[in-house]
Amino acid sequence: MMWLRTRCLLPVTAPPLEDAAVCIHNGKIVRLGRWRDLRRLGASNPKDLGDVLLMPGLINAHCHLDYTHMAGGLPAPRYFPDWLKGMLAYKAHWGFSEYAQSWLDGARMLLHSGTTTVADIEAVPELLSEVWPATPLRVFSLLELTNVRSRRSPETLLDEAAGCFAPLPRHHKYVGLSPHALYSTTPALVQAASAMCRRHHWPMAMHVAESVDEFEMFTRAAGRMHDWLRSQRDMTDCQGNTPVEQLFKLGVLGPRFLAIHVNYATSDDIQLLAKTRTNVVHCPRSHSYFKHRPFPLQAMLESGVNVCLGTDSLASVAVGRRNLLQLNMFLEMREMSLKFPNLSPQRIVEMATINGARALGMAKKIGHLSENSYADIIALPLQTRLPCPYEYIVKSAPKPLGVMIHGQWVAGTN
């Protein structure tokens, strides 16, 4: 049993506590509260962390770890299909070792910047037996599926996915599926993947309405993406439905579905997302990189959509003085506050913690500090008076002094 005393404790789902402590046993939090109250109940001999803020580890709800070393490698595109073509060309020159090292370095970036759980899209599932044991992160590995070019059957792809997952050890690791996007998959594959995820209670993620080009392809059967892909895929699904409407008709939206991006959505789309309790993952720096139109955040929040945050990959982060080329959820929160200055810092922190936990089906275990939750905790330095811990977290993008996962310090504060 370990007691930690701290200047400020931020549970996220409860008000901040000053001069507080938390008791950890067998990877879980068993007690927390103000130190004076806990001491009366018999708490003793805590490790005093001093001027530190303890909060839940951050949850990155969308990432491509194996693209980390592509940072700065692609010129900023004028149009989204140009970026996709550049990515396909870039990936053609990579082998197993490049992807593996990229994945591992990305995981280290996340860990040392305070992320304790990541939902990662796995383009190279053969890596997992090697990279999973090398990181203490909680990893949801969502296997990327495409079949427009390959013409492979859903049954074959899903059999391969099951075979890939079966021998993997599951210590703080989880699996799921990610049909890439509507334009790169067939409706049959999307529905089959959804059915498999529901059978196994896995999360499913999909890039949805990421670009205006995708939106126009499905709503108008026109535009740059349509012109590029019409010789490569059956276009009969481009019949006037928005991407969200298409997914609704396929019956795949729901509380374990992570709709990645949704940068282009109608008011009816947003109502469908709310009605089906579908989660939306916004990636602020990626959104800025592509210069998309303003993200429809306010409409989503007013409709009750669970919006969470992700980093996406470093292949879609602009190179510049303000943008550090690192996977860092604090930088995503800061970008969010710059784009939405009227959005409360508390709400932004919730998007990077408890909202991501809800999307991954882990709301009782991670994303907050409470009795019986996992002890996934980060320690942040405090040097001045702290009028609002949420504002400090969002505006200053602090570097963690320590990161704990399942009750073990995995970085710092040993």
PyMOL commands that set and color helices and strands:
alter all, ss='L'
color gray80, all
select helices_A, chain A and resi 35-40+65-70+80-91+96-112+125-134+154-165+182-184+187-200+212-220+224-229+243-250+267-275+284-290+297-303+314-316+329-339+345-351+354-359+389-396
alter helices_A, ss='H'
color red, helices_A
select strands_A, chain A and resi 2-9+17-25+28-34+47-48+52-56+58-63+115-122+138-145+173-179+204-208+257-261+279-282+306-309+377-381+402-405+408-412
alter strands_A, ss='S'
color yellow, strands_A
deselect
rebuild
show_as cartoon
